[in-house]
Amino acid sequence: MKISQFNKNYNWYKGNLHSHSTVSDGKLSPEELARVYREGGYNFLALTDHSIYSYWKDLEQENFIIIPGVEIAVDETSRPRCYHFVGISKFFSGKDTKEKIDEIHWSGPESIQKAVNILKDKGMFVFLCHPIWSRTEFEDFKDINGYFGIELYNNGCELENHTGFSIVYWDSLLRRGRKIWGIAVDDNHNNINDSLGGWVVVNAPRLTASDIIDALIDGRFYSSTGPSIYDFGIEDGEVYIECSNVKAIHFVTYEPRGKSFYANDNKYLSSARFKLSGKELYVRVECVDHSGKIAWTNPIFLI
């Protein structure tokens, strides 16, 4: 029996969930930012300016929508460590185009959970941003609840100072049974060429904020900096992946360890299968193309 992580009757929509405009500290206006992503072949964009919750409905066009959103931060006072969260919404709950979110002052570790709760109380769905760039340790946030995802790749941070990959933290959460999804984003401010580098591709019935976010919460998407994933699932005790042409496919499990497959010289892989032992807590896949670009599935939990 074949069980796919995706619904073959749904559509695929590409988007960026973390971006900044001139409303906060970005270089491009919301209008300019929307145009970059529309022309880049994206279907949706979340404008998540710092402490400004906003929705730019007038920037929407056929096959391109805006997701309401915001980024908030909590900065520790005694050491250079911070906690950033993005909140995205199905429906904008503000009165105007944008709404100020009050700054959260550090009053101890409970301030981190408070930040998540503030966004959730406004009806938002929350994910944790760039923990490596933020200089946080896993112990700092491992017990925080209420967020559905973590940025496994942040394009702006990676280009700025090589702090964009947080995959080790993601696996640490998964190994504890936390059903936290991995998200690739741009977090672009456009002071450098940091747009169009990290994205999610969502499997949803319609291009609406509600359907996109439902798919994100369900884990019905993959993240990428290049390759495409066409299918991922379990069939007769084997996990399988179908993707665009790549040089390596890594099945990542816990535990026992998974399995890596590599293309021969001057050739490529577009699929692979791996027999599960029956003892794995979860399995996820990374597909790496010949230029080193990566696509990540979300995990399938098996126990």
Backbone bond lengths (Angstrom), bond angles and torsions (degrees), N, CA, C in turn:
res aa  C-N    CA-C-N  psi(-1)  N-CA   C-N-CA  omega(-1)  CA-C   N-CA-C  phi
1 M - - - 1.455 - - 1.532 110.14 -
2 K 1.332 116.25 135.20 1.455 122.06 -176.11 1.515 110.01 -104.82
3 I 1.355 116.51 125.18 1.465 122.34 178.78 1.521 107.92 -123.63
4 S 1.323 116.45 111.15 1.464 121.53 -178.73 1.520 110.51 -92.40
5 Q 1.326 115.84 150.67 1.462 120.69 173.69 1.531 111.26 -73.72
6 F 1.326 116.04 -15.63 1.462 121.07 -175.96 1.524 111.14 -116.80
7 N 1.325 115.76 159.09 1.456 122.60 177.62 1.527 108.61 -99.48
8 K 1.328 117.13 116.71 1.470 120.48 -175.40 1.524 112.48 -66.69
9 N 1.328 118.12 -16.81 1.462 121.42 179.15 1.527 113.26 -88.54
10 Y 1.325 116.60 -5.27 1.455 120.88 179.53 1.530 110.01 -92.52
11 N 1.321 115.34 173.54 1.457 122.59 -179.99 1.529 110.12 -104.12
12 W 1.333 114.76 167.61 1.455 121.37 177.13 1.529 109.28 -109.73
13 Y 1.346 115.81 130.75 1.456 121.24 -178.61 1.525 108.81 -130.75
14 K 1.327 115.36 128.76 1.467 122.27 -176.97 1.526 109.72 -99.03
15 G 1.347 116.12 136.76 1.454 117.89 -178.84 1.520 114.30 -158.00
16 N 1.326 114.12 164.82 1.464 122.81 173.95 1.520 108.53 -115.34
17 L 1.323 116.59 129.73 1.463 122.36 -173.81 1.530 113.53 -102.49
18 H 1.330 118.62 4.78 1.473 120.13 -175.30 1.523 108.21 -150.11
19 S 1.336 117.05 110.30 1.458 121.01 -179.03 1.526 110.05 -152.85
20 H 1.334 115.38 158.97 1.462 121.36 -178.03 1.520 111.30 -132.48
21 S 1.315 114.99 139.34 1.465 121.90 -178.75 1.528 109.59 -119.55
22 T 1.320 115.94 -172.38 1.459 121.42 177.56 1.527 112.49 -66.94
23 V 1.326 117.82 -8.91 1.464 120.77 174.97 1.532 109.98 -63.79
24 S 1.339 116.99 -29.19 1.467 120.04 172.49 1.526 109.03 -123.69
25 D 1.329 118.48 -102.60 1.466 119.87 -173.38 1.521 113.15 -119.26
26 G 1.332 117.94 21.01 1.453 120.96 176.39 1.518 111.99 -87.47
27 K 1.318 116.23 162.17 1.467 121.92 -177.79 1.527 112.02 -88.14
28 L 1.344 117.75 -28.15 1.459 121.99 -176.35 1.526 110.75 -99.75
29 S 1.314 115.82 146.71 1.465 120.56 174.97 1.526 109.46 -70.68
30 P 1.330 118.16 162.55 1.469 119.51 174.89 1.524 112.19 -53.60
31 E 1.323 117.30 -39.29 1.471 121.13 179.94 1.530 110.95 -64.41
32 E 1.335 116.35 -44.49 1.468 120.27 179.50 1.523 111.07 -66.33
33 L 1.317 115.85 -39.99 1.464 120.58 -179.65 1.527 110.81 -63.79
34 A 1.319 117.02 -45.16 1.465 120.85 178.57 1.520 110.67 -60.23
35 R 1.319 117.17 -40.72 1.463 120.36 -179.69 1.534 111.11 -63.93
36 V 1.331 117.31 -41.06 1.471 120.74 178.15 1.515 110.67 -56.86
37 Y 1.316 116.75 -44.52 1.467 119.85 -175.93 1.529 112.26 -77.85
38 R 1.317 117.74 -36.56 1.467 119.81 174.57 1.520 110.39 -59.63
39 E 1.325 115.64 -49.44 1.458 120.07 -178.36 1.526 112.01 -70.12
40 G 1.329 116.81 -20.07 1.459 121.50 176.78 1.512 113.76 -83.79
41 G 1.334 117.52 2.28 1.456 121.17 176.73 1.509 114.97 87.64
42 Y 1.326 116.95 15.95 1.456 121.13 179.12 1.534 110.09 -85.54
43 N 1.335 114.72 154.58 1.465 121.16 178.16 1.518 112.95 -103.64
44 F 1.338 117.11 -21.63 1.465 118.90 178.99 1.518 110.61 -151.84
45 L 1.327 113.46 155.98 1.457 121.85 -179.54 1.516 108.66 -145.44
46 A 1.332 115.97 132.71 1.463 121.20 171.12 1.515 108.58 -100.97
47 L 1.334 116.66 119.37 1.457 121.23 172.03 1.524 107.42 -87.89
48 T 1.320 116.23 114.42 1.465 121.84 -169.92 1.525 109.78 -123.85
49 D 1.307 116.12 60.02 1.460 119.63 -177.94 1.523 111.60 -65.74
50 H 1.331 115.37 152.92 1.462 121.66 -175.41 1.530 110.67 -63.53
51 S 1.325 114.64 119.65 1.470 123.14 174.37 1.530 113.67 61.76
52 I 1.351 117.55 11.21 1.460 121.82 176.84 1.525 108.60 -122.05
53 Y 1.312 115.63 104.61 1.462 122.18 177.01 1.522 107.27 -79.69
54 S 1.353 117.07 124.14 1.458 118.84 -172.28 1.517 112.13 -145.37
55 Y 1.329 114.20 161.67 1.462 122.79 176.10 1.521 107.94 -147.85
56 W 1.329 116.84 120.17 1.457 122.96 -175.05 1.521 109.34 -110.35
57 K 1.321 114.65 71.46 1.465 120.80 -175.44 1.526 112.38 -59.81
58 D 1.328 117.61 -32.73 1.463 120.36 -176.32 1.527 112.32 -69.60
59 L 1.332 117.97 -8.97 1.459 121.54 177.70 1.521 112.49 -90.20
60 E 1.318 116.78 -4.17 1.457 120.69 -179.46 1.527 110.77 -76.34
61 Q 1.322 115.18 144.79 1.459 122.27 174.85 1.519 108.34 -137.82
62 E 1.311 116.00 178.09 1.463 118.98 176.38 1.525 109.21 -59.28
63 N 1.316 115.89 129.11 1.472 123.05 179.76 1.524 113.65 68.83
64 F 1.341 117.21 19.78 1.465 120.05 175.43 1.524 108.78 -151.41
65 I 1.350 116.19 121.92 1.455 120.65 -179.36 1.525 110.36 -126.43
66 I 1.321 114.41 160.82 1.463 122.86 175.24 1.524 108.81 -106.24
67 I 1.325 116.03 134.29 1.462 122.27 175.67 1.533 108.14 -98.09
68 P 1.326 119.17 124.91 1.470 120.08 175.99 1.526 110.98 -60.63
69 G 1.342 117.24 139.29 1.451 118.22 -178.31 1.512 114.54 -167.80
70 V 1.345 114.53 174.93 1.458 122.88 -179.20 1.525 108.10 -162.48
71 E 1.335 116.85 155.98 1.464 122.57 168.78 1.513 108.71 -120.41
72 I 1.339 116.14 132.74 1.455 120.03 176.19 1.523 109.37 -124.13
73 A 1.323 115.32 158.63 1.460 121.00 -174.21 1.521 110.86 -134.80
74 V 1.330 114.38 149.52 1.469 122.43 170.14 1.526 106.38 -127.09
75 D 1.310 117.44 121.38 1.463 122.08 -178.87 1.518 110.13 -106.27
76 E 1.345 115.29 128.16 1.464 118.04 173.03 1.532 109.20 -66.55
77 T 1.316 115.77 153.72 1.460 120.01 -176.08 1.526 113.53 -98.51
78 S 1.322 118.74 -22.33 1.458 120.67 -173.91 1.527 113.35 -103.27
79 R 1.315 117.83 -7.33 1.465 120.95 179.76 1.530 108.56 -153.58
80 P 1.343 117.72 156.60 1.471 120.92 -177.01 1.536 111.70 -77.04
81 R 1.307 115.96 76.61 1.466 122.36 -176.50 1.516 108.03 -142.51
82 C 1.335 117.31 137.94 1.459 120.16 -177.18 1.525 110.30 -143.77
83 Y 1.319 115.15 166.17 1.455 122.39 -177.81 1.523 107.75 -134.13
84 H 1.339 115.60 115.87 1.456 120.72 -179.05 1.527 109.22 -113.86
85 F 1.326 115.52 139.54 1.450 121.63 177.57 1.514 109.75 -132.87
86 V 1.323 116.15 140.16 1.461 122.07 171.07 1.522 108.37 -102.61
87 G 1.322 115.03 136.08 1.453 121.61 172.66 1.517 109.46 -115.98
88 I 1.332 116.88 132.25 1.462 121.90 177.22 1.523 108.47 -124.02
89 S 1.336 115.81 153.18 1.464 120.48 -172.39 1.520 111.96 -130.39
90 K 1.326 114.13 151.68 1.467 120.46 171.63 1.524 110.48 -76.16
91 F 1.323 114.96 -36.00 1.460 121.38 -178.10 1.526 108.16 -136.03
92 F 1.315 116.90 139.14 1.458 120.49 179.72 1.522 109.38 -76.29
93 S 1.326 116.08 124.42 1.464 121.06 -177.00 1.523 112.53 -98.53
94 G 1.353 117.70 0.37 1.449 120.54 178.69 1.521 112.15 -79.02
95 K 1.314 116.25 164.74 1.465 121.24 -178.39 1.524 112.04 -83.52
96 D 1.335 117.66 -32.91 1.456 122.17 -179.36 1.521 109.24 -118.48
97 T 1.331 116.68 -163.63 1.462 120.84 177.99 1.521 111.71 -62.98
98 K 1.324 116.55 -34.23 1.457 119.76 -178.41 1.529 110.68 -142.63
99 E 1.327 113.87 157.19 1.465 121.50 -176.14 1.516 109.34 -142.20
100 K 1.317 117.78 130.87 1.467 122.37 179.49 1.519 110.18 -74.29
101 I 1.341 115.24 134.31 1.453 121.82 173.18 1.519 107.42 -103.06
102 D 1.313 117.08 125.30 1.461 120.87 -176.85 1.520 111.70 -59.68
103 E 1.320 116.13 141.94 1.455 122.77 177.21 1.529 110.09 -63.23
104 I 1.322 115.54 142.82 1.462 121.52 179.14 1.524 108.42 -102.45
105 H 1.316 117.05 117.75 1.462 121.59 -179.51 1.531 110.38 -89.07
106 W 1.315 115.76 141.58 1.464 121.75 -178.43 1.515 110.60 -67.79
107 S 1.333 115.27 124.97 1.464 121.21 175.44 1.524 110.43 -133.07
108 G 1.348 115.64 25.60 1.453 121.11 -177.51 1.517 110.38 113.01
109 P 1.345 117.70 176.26 1.465 122.13 -176.75 1.523 114.21 -55.64
110 E 1.330 117.61 -24.74 1.469 119.30 179.29 1.531 111.52 -65.38
111 S 1.316 117.66 -17.37 1.463 121.12 177.98 1.522 111.84 -64.77
112 I 1.335 117.03 -28.64 1.467 120.92 -178.96 1.529 109.64 -66.70
113 Q 1.330 116.06 -49.14 1.465 119.71 178.13 1.523 110.98 -64.12
114 K 1.327 116.67 -34.35 1.459 120.66 178.71 1.524 110.69 -60.58
115 A 1.329 117.15 -39.38 1.462 120.58 179.77 1.518 111.24 -61.79
116 V 1.330 116.34 -44.89 1.469 120.05 177.71 1.521 110.23 -61.60
117 N 1.330 115.89 -44.45 1.464 120.09 -176.24 1.523 112.23 -64.37
118 I 1.338 116.85 -36.04 1.464 120.19 178.77 1.528 110.41 -59.92
119 L 1.326 116.51 -44.41 1.461 120.04 179.62 1.526 111.40 -68.43
120 K 1.312 116.39 -43.13 1.466 119.56 179.98 1.525 111.39 -64.10
121 D 1.317 116.88 -36.82 1.465 120.28 178.95 1.526 111.90 -64.35
122 K 1.327 117.01 -21.69 1.458 121.28 175.89 1.528 111.96 -91.73
123 G 1.322 116.61 9.77 1.456 120.91 177.91 1.514 114.43 82.99
124 M 1.327 117.04 17.56 1.457 120.24 -177.75 1.522 111.77 -93.60
125 F 1.320 114.14 160.11 1.451 123.30 174.58 1.520 106.67 -109.81
126 V 1.324 116.61 133.09 1.469 121.47 -160.13 1.524 111.32 -117.60
127 F 1.345 115.65 140.56 1.466 119.06 168.09 1.526 110.19 -134.59
128 L 1.328 114.47 153.90 1.467 123.19 -176.70 1.518 109.78 -85.42
129 C 1.326 115.92 134.58 1.464 121.67 -176.02 1.532 112.37 -100.44
130 H 1.306 116.45 143.49 1.472 128.41 164.71 1.536 115.58 25.90
131 P 1.335 119.51 62.72 1.469 119.27 -177.72 1.527 114.66 -63.52
132 I 1.342 118.34 -26.64 1.467 118.93 177.48 1.522 110.12 -71.38
133 W 1.323 117.54 -46.57 1.472 121.48 175.99 1.526 110.25 -58.24
134 S 1.340 116.72 -37.67 1.465 121.51 -177.59 1.523 113.23 -73.81
135 R 1.333 116.54 -7.76 1.460 122.71 179.25 1.538 112.57 65.52
136 T 1.314 115.49 27.08 1.462 119.09 176.91 1.524 110.20 -85.55
137 E 1.306 115.41 152.64 1.458 122.81 170.96 1.522 108.49 -99.26
138 F 1.320 115.61 157.16 1.460 119.67 -177.82 1.523 111.51 -57.42
139 E 1.327 116.91 -38.06 1.460 120.79 -178.94 1.530 112.05 -61.72
140 D 1.328 117.28 -23.93 1.458 120.55 -176.88 1.525 112.88 -68.98
141 F 1.338 116.93 -31.12 1.466 118.54 -173.55 1.526 114.57 -127.70
142 K 1.328 118.64 3.81 1.463 120.42 -173.48 1.523 113.17 -63.51
143 D 1.321 117.77 -24.69 1.462 120.36 -178.44 1.527 113.04 -102.04
144 I 1.325 117.41 4.16 1.464 120.76 176.68 1.523 108.73 -72.57
145 N 1.313 117.30 136.76 1.462 122.34 -177.34 1.525 110.67 -118.47
146 G 1.321 115.39 163.85 1.453 120.69 171.83 1.512 115.29 99.19
147 Y 1.340 118.36 0.53 1.461 120.17 176.20 1.525 109.06 -110.52
148 F 1.347 115.68 145.96 1.459 119.68 -173.94 1.519 113.46 -98.36
149 G 1.349 117.91 -14.51 1.453 119.42 -175.23 1.513 112.97 -150.48
150 I 1.316 114.84 167.68 1.456 122.84 176.67 1.522 107.58 -134.89
151 E 1.317 116.91 141.59 1.447 120.42 176.96 1.522 109.78 -71.42
152 L 1.317 116.57 104.42 1.463 119.70 176.23 1.519 111.03 -78.54
153 Y 1.364 115.27 -24.19 1.468 119.93 175.38 1.521 108.97 -142.49
154 N 1.338 115.72 130.04 1.452 123.18 176.98 1.521 107.38 -124.43
155 N 1.332 116.65 110.07 1.461 121.49 -172.71 1.531 112.54 -64.19
156 G 1.332 117.11 -43.77 1.452 119.95 179.89 1.511 112.48 -60.93
157 C 1.330 117.26 -45.54 1.468 120.95 179.70 1.523 111.27 -65.25
158 E 1.333 116.84 -39.72 1.459 120.04 -179.05 1.524 111.04 -64.97
159 L 1.331 116.75 -43.07 1.463 119.76 -179.85 1.518 112.17 -72.31
160 E 1.314 116.49 -32.46 1.458 121.01 -176.70 1.515 112.57 -73.18
161 N 1.345 117.52 -46.53 1.470 119.11 -176.05 1.538 113.32 -159.07
162 H 1.343 117.10 30.54 1.467 122.35 172.72 1.520 112.52 58.94
163 T 1.344 116.20 41.87 1.466 120.41 178.67 1.531 110.67 -123.38
164 G 1.334 116.60 29.98 1.460 119.53 -172.04 1.511 116.61 -92.49
165 F 1.340 118.76 -17.79 1.464 120.72 -176.29 1.525 110.95 -97.13
166 S 1.330 116.37 126.30 1.469 121.20 -179.94 1.527 111.14 -127.10
167 I 1.330 116.52 31.99 1.463 120.94 -173.11 1.523 111.84 -65.94
168 V 1.334 117.34 -34.51 1.460 119.63 -179.10 1.530 110.95 -62.63
169 Y 1.345 117.45 -36.32 1.458 120.78 177.50 1.528 110.48 -69.73
170 W 1.318 116.02 -38.48 1.470 120.16 178.22 1.526 110.46 -59.50
171 D 1.330 117.03 -49.12 1.465 119.60 179.65 1.527 111.71 -63.98
172 S 1.318 117.51 -33.66 1.460 119.71 177.74 1.527 111.20 -62.93
173 L 1.322 116.68 -38.36 1.467 119.98 175.71 1.527 110.91 -67.83
174 L 1.330 116.52 -44.74 1.461 120.44 -178.48 1.523 111.29 -62.26
175 R 1.307 117.63 -38.36 1.463 121.37 -179.45 1.520 112.13 -64.98
176 R 1.311 116.92 -20.68 1.457 122.19 176.05 1.528 112.17 -92.39
177 G 1.336 115.44 10.03 1.453 120.18 178.39 1.514 114.43 80.00
178 R 1.343 117.67 10.57 1.459 121.19 179.07 1.531 109.55 -78.71
179 K 1.300 117.27 121.13 1.470 121.06 -179.79 1.524 108.79 -85.99
180 I 1.333 113.53 76.94 1.457 123.29 -179.19 1.525 107.53 -110.86
181 W 1.327 117.06 127.47 1.459 120.50 -177.00 1.525 110.98 -88.80
182 G 1.339 115.88 151.87 1.455 122.35 179.66 1.519 111.49 -94.67
183 I 1.331 116.85 133.01 1.456 122.45 -172.70 1.527 110.18 -127.43
184 A 1.334 116.84 131.46 1.464 122.09 171.32 1.522 108.78 -101.16
185 V 1.328 116.63 134.45 1.462 122.05 -176.58 1.527 109.63 -138.57
186 D 1.326 114.72 169.68 1.470 120.48 172.24 1.523 111.75 -91.29
187 D 1.342 118.00 -43.75 1.469 121.20 -170.50 1.525 109.39 50.10
188 N 1.319 115.62 45.24 1.456 120.62 -171.33 1.524 112.42 -83.44
189 H 1.331 114.05 136.37 1.457 122.50 173.49 1.523 110.68 -113.35
190 N 1.344 115.39 -13.81 1.465 123.62 175.72 1.526 114.58 65.72
191 N 1.341 116.99 21.86 1.458 120.67 165.96 1.525 109.81 -78.02
192 I 1.346 115.10 -24.57 1.455 123.83 168.65 1.522 106.24 -124.96
193 N 1.307 117.79 177.35 1.463 121.41 -177.25 1.527 109.71 -82.20
194 D 1.337 116.01 73.32 1.458 120.29 -172.23 1.529 114.05 -111.11
195 S 1.318 118.22 16.47 1.463 121.22 174.22 1.530 110.82 -92.42
196 L 1.335 115.15 155.35 1.474 122.28 170.69 1.524 113.07 66.03
197 G 1.326 117.86 30.63 1.463 119.95 -177.09 1.514 115.60 -112.72
198 G 1.331 118.08 -24.14 1.462 122.12 178.63 1.515 109.20 -141.86
199 W 1.318 117.93 134.31 1.459 120.02 -172.78 1.523 111.54 -151.61
200 V 1.309 115.03 170.30 1.455 122.69 170.61 1.522 108.15 -116.16
201 V 1.333 116.15 150.25 1.462 122.85 173.12 1.518 106.76 -122.49
202 V 1.320 115.02 116.84 1.460 122.51 -168.98 1.527 110.18 -103.95
203 N 1.313 115.81 138.30 1.459 124.03 177.86 1.525 108.25 -100.20
204 A 1.329 116.27 101.51 1.466 121.20 -171.64 1.527 110.56 -142.27
205 P 1.338 117.35 156.84 1.467 119.83 -178.72 1.516 114.09 -72.21
206 R 1.343 116.79 -33.60 1.466 120.65 -176.54 1.529 109.58 -143.78
207 L 1.308 114.91 158.01 1.463 120.99 178.00 1.526 108.88 -89.22
208 T 1.326 115.24 77.55 1.458 122.64 173.52 1.518 107.70 -131.52
209 A 1.326 117.20 155.25 1.460 120.18 178.22 1.524 110.84 -57.88
210 S 1.322 116.51 -39.53 1.456 120.88 -179.22 1.528 111.54 -62.99
211 D 1.332 117.41 -47.43 1.463 120.61 -178.81 1.523 111.72 -69.47
212 I 1.330 117.02 -37.70 1.464 120.10 178.23 1.518 110.29 -62.80
213 I 1.322 117.18 -46.85 1.465 120.12 -177.53 1.525 110.78 -69.83
214 D 1.324 118.32 -37.31 1.464 119.70 175.26 1.528 110.57 -57.39
215 A 1.328 116.74 -43.36 1.465 120.59 179.16 1.529 111.16 -65.78
216 L 1.327 117.21 -39.38 1.461 120.59 177.38 1.523 111.18 -61.95
217 I 1.323 117.06 -45.16 1.464 120.77 -179.26 1.524 110.60 -64.56
218 D 1.335 116.91 -35.77 1.471 121.43 179.98 1.525 112.46 -78.15
219 G 1.342 118.17 -9.52 1.461 121.14 -177.00 1.516 113.01 78.80
220 R 1.327 116.86 18.22 1.465 122.23 -177.07 1.535 109.98 -88.45
221 F 1.317 115.39 62.51 1.453 121.99 179.87 1.520 108.99 -162.93
222 Y 1.317 115.62 165.69 1.462 119.70 169.31 1.515 108.49 -129.04
223 S 1.327 116.01 163.17 1.461 122.83 178.99 1.516 109.09 -113.13
224 S 1.345 115.84 152.60 1.460 117.53 -176.45 1.524 111.79 -158.20
225 T 1.332 113.83 155.36 1.457 122.61 164.96 1.525 109.90 -115.62
226 G 1.337 117.43 2.73 1.464 121.04 -178.97 1.517 115.03 -174.46
227 P 1.350 119.19 -68.62 1.462 120.77 -174.69 1.528 113.39 -64.76
228 S 1.329 114.35 159.40 1.466 121.79 174.99 1.524 109.39 -108.39
229 I 1.322 115.62 146.11 1.461 122.26 175.02 1.522 107.97 -114.57
230 Y 1.324 115.76 131.40 1.462 120.96 -175.57 1.526 112.85 -103.51
231 D 1.332 116.28 -33.17 1.465 119.48 178.24 1.521 108.53 -160.08
232 F 1.327 115.02 153.03 1.462 122.40 -178.73 1.513 107.06 -158.61
233 G 1.348 116.28 129.88 1.453 117.81 -179.04 1.523 112.33 -179.71
234 I 1.314 114.34 -164.16 1.462 122.91 -177.96 1.529 108.31 -120.49
235 E 1.327 115.97 136.08 1.465 120.78 175.79 1.516 109.08 -144.67
236 D 1.327 116.11 118.24 1.470 122.47 176.06 1.524 112.72 51.15
237 G 1.330 115.47 46.46 1.455 120.20 176.11 1.510 115.21 80.85
238 E 1.340 117.04 2.92 1.459 121.31 177.25 1.524 109.91 -115.26
239 V 1.329 115.82 143.23 1.460 119.83 171.79 1.522 106.86 -94.84
240 Y 1.328 116.41 139.34 1.461 120.45 -176.04 1.525 110.18 -130.83
241 I 1.306 115.36 156.37 1.460 122.30 176.84 1.524 108.67 -140.85
242 E 1.334 115.89 140.37 1.460 122.46 172.36 1.532 106.84 -126.53
243 C 1.337 116.44 130.50 1.465 119.89 -171.57 1.522 111.01 -150.76
244 S 1.329 116.05 175.71 1.458 120.72 171.57 1.531 109.50 -68.81
245 N 1.308 117.28 172.45 1.457 120.97 -175.92 1.533 111.57 -62.97
246 V 1.323 115.98 125.29 1.458 122.39 -179.42 1.526 109.89 -137.57
247 K 1.330 115.12 168.96 1.465 119.45 179.39 1.523 112.34 -98.37
248 A 1.339 117.03 -19.54 1.463 119.97 -178.09 1.524 110.27 -149.77
249 I 1.320 115.53 144.29 1.467 123.21 174.93 1.519 107.17 -129.23
250 H 1.338 116.50 123.20 1.456 122.14 -177.62 1.527 109.64 -114.61
251 F 1.330 116.60 119.90 1.456 121.56 170.75 1.528 107.22 -91.19
252 V 1.318 116.03 115.28 1.464 122.18 -176.59 1.521 108.23 -104.45
253 T 1.332 116.37 121.95 1.468 120.63 -177.87 1.519 110.43 -131.48
254 Y 1.312 114.19 167.44 1.463 122.36 171.76 1.524 106.60 -150.40
255 E 1.282 113.98 124.63 1.424 132.40 -37.33 1.522 106.64 -106.20
256 P 1.321 127.84 170.38 1.460 124.92 -0.96 1.522 111.67 -69.87
257 R 1.308 115.69 -175.96 1.451 119.86 -177.00 1.523 111.14 -67.00
258 G 1.332 116.11 156.10 1.455 121.02 -176.34 1.518 112.68 -84.32
259 K 1.351 114.76 -139.03 1.462 119.01 -173.07 1.522 109.43 -154.62
260 S 1.346 116.70 141.62 1.450 122.64 176.57 1.520 110.33 -113.80
261 F 1.338 115.42 142.93 1.459 122.46 176.89 1.525 108.21 -124.55
262 Y 1.343 116.07 140.01 1.456 121.21 -177.19 1.528 110.50 -128.67
263 A 1.306 116.04 142.63 1.460 121.17 175.96 1.525 109.85 -74.63
264 N 1.323 116.08 148.89 1.457 120.37 173.67 1.521 110.07 -70.43
265 D 1.303 117.15 168.42 1.461 121.59 -179.40 1.520 110.60 -54.00
266 N 1.344 115.83 134.55 1.462 123.62 176.72 1.525 113.47 62.24
267 K 1.323 116.76 18.00 1.455 120.28 177.63 1.528 109.20 -125.41
268 Y 1.320 116.46 -174.82 1.454 120.27 -177.12 1.518 110.32 -148.82
269 L 1.307 114.62 165.11 1.463 122.73 172.80 1.524 108.66 -112.41
270 S 1.311 116.76 144.90 1.465 121.00 172.46 1.526 111.36 -130.78
271 S 1.329 116.84 3.39 1.465 121.46 176.42 1.519 108.53 -165.28
272 A 1.324 115.05 161.37 1.467 121.08 175.09 1.522 107.90 -163.38
273 R 1.327 114.66 158.97 1.460 121.20 178.32 1.528 107.71 -137.42
274 F 1.325 115.49 149.36 1.460 120.87 -177.48 1.523 108.79 -142.38
275 K 1.324 116.45 127.37 1.464 122.45 -179.06 1.522 110.10 -77.66
276 L 1.320 116.05 123.45 1.458 121.21 179.57 1.522 110.68 -82.02
277 S 1.311 115.85 148.95 1.470 120.45 -179.82 1.520 112.34 -83.40
278 G 1.338 116.50 -20.73 1.458 120.97 -174.67 1.510 113.08 95.61
279 K 1.355 116.66 -3.09 1.462 120.93 -179.32 1.529 112.71 -106.88
280 E 1.323 117.26 -1.64 1.459 120.88 -175.64 1.533 111.62 -73.76
281 L 1.328 115.71 138.53 1.459 121.00 172.40 1.522 110.07 -76.11
282 Y 1.329 116.30 -42.25 1.462 120.68 179.56 1.517 108.98 -153.15
283 V 1.333 114.96 164.27 1.455 122.01 173.01 1.520 108.25 -140.85
284 R 1.314 116.11 137.17 1.462 122.97 173.71 1.518 107.55 -137.86
285 V 1.342 116.99 168.32 1.462 120.64 -174.81 1.521 110.37 -132.41
286 E 1.341 115.39 141.60 1.458 122.74 170.72 1.528 108.23 -118.66
287 C 1.332 116.47 131.35 1.456 123.00 177.90 1.525 108.55 -114.76
288 V 1.331 117.03 124.78 1.469 122.15 -173.90 1.520 109.18 -118.21
289 D 1.354 116.45 123.81 1.462 118.53 -178.43 1.522 111.34 -88.27
290 H 1.335 116.82 -177.97 1.457 121.06 -172.95 1.523 113.37 -70.88
291 S 1.341 118.15 -14.03 1.462 120.77 176.12 1.521 111.92 -99.57
292 G 1.341 116.47 5.27 1.459 120.79 178.02 1.518 114.39 88.67
293 K 1.326 118.11 2.49 1.460 121.57 176.55 1.533 109.17 -73.32
294 I 1.352 115.72 149.40 1.463 120.57 -170.05 1.516 111.01 -128.27
295 A 1.333 115.63 145.40 1.462 122.10 167.04 1.520 107.82 -122.48
296 W 1.336 115.63 141.69 1.455 122.35 -177.56 1.526 110.39 -123.01
297 T 1.325 117.61 130.16 1.457 119.91 167.23 1.514 108.60 -80.90
298 N 1.315 116.04 164.16 1.455 120.04 164.48 1.519 109.06 -81.42
299 P 1.315 118.00 160.44 1.465 118.98 -178.04 1.521 112.88 -74.51
300 I 1.308 114.72 150.72 1.458 122.00 164.19 1.525 106.58 -101.01
301 F 1.312 117.47 121.49 1.456 120.90 177.33 1.518 109.62 -85.25
302 L 1.330 115.22 132.85 1.458 121.06 -170.65 1.518 113.17 -110.12
303 I 1.315 117.96 -15.09 1.469 122.42 -179.61 1.505 109.18 -126.35
